[in-house]
């Protein structure tokens, strides 16, 4: 059975997502805040999580490491109505599988569980996450006068990892 934890502070959205995923044979639990998530994690392991970025003032991103501690193979899709490059990069760095702007369809979310590239509709336009990452790297590189070591340090990645990303063709 595919187990799914839906975390959002919008009860109407949770109900709609639950119906859609149950039609696809997922067993769904609903949580509105960190405390409810913690209560579920005490007794259950999940295969999938849909996590809202903002939970009534609480940061959903802070839950990512906790969810991964519960199950290191979990697939976490972060959703938000306020997409930004910074939060997208942070979510992926912490271990989220994907990052989607709301509204996201059940099909988009299900595809995102596998890490498939999904076009996101963010304040920056129709770009996928890899393109945003590339642009962020380029901006940081320029800010650091094209110093690879300083840029890698600022981005929180190893210098060789940055060099590999730079050697790849732009997405």
C-alpha positions in Angstrom: 0.0 0.0 0.0 1.3 3.5 -0.9 1.2 5.6 2.2 0.9 9.4 1.9 1.0 12.2 4.4 -0.6 15.4 3.2 0.5 18.4 5.2 -1.2 21.8 4.6 -3.1 24.4 6.6 -5.8 24.6 4.0 -8.4 22.0 4.9 -10.3 22.3 1.6 -7.1 21.6 -0.3 -6.3 18.7 1.9 -9.7 17.2 1.3 -9.4 17.6 -2.4 -5.9 16.1 -2.5 -7.0 13.2 -0.3 -9.9 12.3 -2.6 -7.6 12.4 -5.7 -4.9 10.3 -4.2 -7.3 7.8 -2.7 -8.6 7.2 -6.2 -5.1 6.4 -7.2 -4.9 3.8 -4.3 -2.9 5.8 -1.8 -3.6 5.5 1.9 -3.8 9.2 3.1 -3.4 10.9 6.4 -3.9 14.7 6.8 -2.0 17.1 9.0 -2.3 20.9 9.5 0.8 21.6 11.6 4.1 20.2 12.9 2.5 18.8 16.1 0.0 16.7 14.0 2.9 15.5 11.8 4.9 14.5 14.9 1.9 12.5 16.2 1.6 10.6 12.9 5.3 9.8 12.7 5.3 8.2 16.1 3.2 5.3 14.8 3.5 5.2 11.0 6.1 5.4 8.2 5.1 7.0 4.9 6.3 6.5 1.4 5.2 9.9 0.2 4.6 13.4 1.6 3.1 16.5 0.1 4.3 19.4 2.3 3.2 23.0 2.2 5.9 25.5 2.7 3.9 27.7 5.0 1.8 26.1 7.8 0.0 29.0 9.5 3.3 30.8 10.2 5.3 27.6 10.8 8.0 26.7 8.2 7.2 23.4 6.4 10.8 23.2 5.3 11.9 22.5 8.9 9.9 19.3 8.7 12.0 17.8 5.9 14.9 16.4 8.0 12.4 15.1 10.6 10.4 13.3 7.8 13.6 11.8 6.4 14.6 10.5 9.8 11.3 8.7 9.9 12.0 7.1 6.5 15.1 7.8 4.5 13.4 6.5 1.3 10.5 8.9 1.6 9.6 11.0 -1.4 8.8 14.6 -0.3 7.2 17.1 -2.6 7.1 20.7 -1.3 4.3 22.9 -2.6 3.9 26.6 -2.1 1.9 29.6 -3.2 4.9 31.7 -2.8 7.6 30.0 -4.8 11.1 31.4 -4.8 14.5 30.2 -5.9 15.9 30.4 -2.4 13.2 28.2 -0.9 13.4 25.8 -3.8 17.1 25.3 -3.5 16.8 25.0 0.3 14.1 22.4 0.1 16.1 20.3 -2.4 19.3 20.6 -0.4 17.4 19.4 2.7 16.2 16.3 0.9 12.9 17.1 -0.8 12.4 15.2 -4.0 10.7 18.1 -5.8 9.3 21.6 -5.4 6.0 22.7 -7.0 4.1 26.0 -7.2 0.4 25.9 -6.2 -1.9 25.1 -7.7 -0.4 21.8 -8.6 -2.5 18.9 -10.1 -2.6 15.4 -8.6 -0.8 14.3 -11.8 2.0 16.8 -11.3 2.4 15.9 -7.7 2.5 12.2 -8.5 5.0 12.7 -11.2 7.1 14.8 -8.8 7.3 11.9 -6.3 9.6 10.2 -8.8 11.7 13.2 -9.2 10.5 13.9 -12.7 11.1 17.3 -14.0 8.0 19.4 -13.6 7.5 22.8 -15.1 6.7 25.2 -12.2 4.8 28.4 -12.5 6.7 30.7 -10.1 7.1 34.4 -9.8 10.1 34.1 -12.0 8.1 32.6 -14.9 7.7 29.2 -16.5 11.1 27.6 -15.6 12.0 24.2 -14.2 14.0 23.8 -11.0 17.2 22.8 -12.8 17.1 26.1 -14.8 16.6 28.1 -11.7 19.5 26.3 -10.0 21.7 27.1 -13.0 20.7 30.8 -12.9 21.3 30.9 -9.1 24.8 29.4 -9.6 25.6 31.9 -12.4 24.4 34.9 -10.2 26.4 33.7 -7.2 29.5 33.0 -9.5 29.2 36.6 -10.9 28.8 38.1 -7.4 32.0 36.3 -6.3 34.0 37.6 -9.4 33.9 34.0 -10.9 35.9 32.6 -8.0 34.9 28.9 -8.0 36.0 28.2 -4.4 34.1 31.2 -2.9 31.0 30.5 -5.0 31.0 26.8 -3.8 31.4 27.9 -0.2 28.5 30.4 -0.5 26.3 27.8 -2.2 27.2 25.2 0.5 28.6 22.7 -2.0 31.9 21.1 -2.7 34.1 22.9 -5.2 34.2 19.8 -7.5 30.4 19.5 -7.4 30.1 23.1 -8.6 32.7 22.5 -11.3 30.8 19.5 -12.6 27.6 21.5 -12.7 29.3 24.3 -14.5 30.8 21.9 -17.1 27.3 20.6 -17.9 25.4 22.3 -20.7 22.8 24.8 -19.5 19.4 23.0 -19.1 
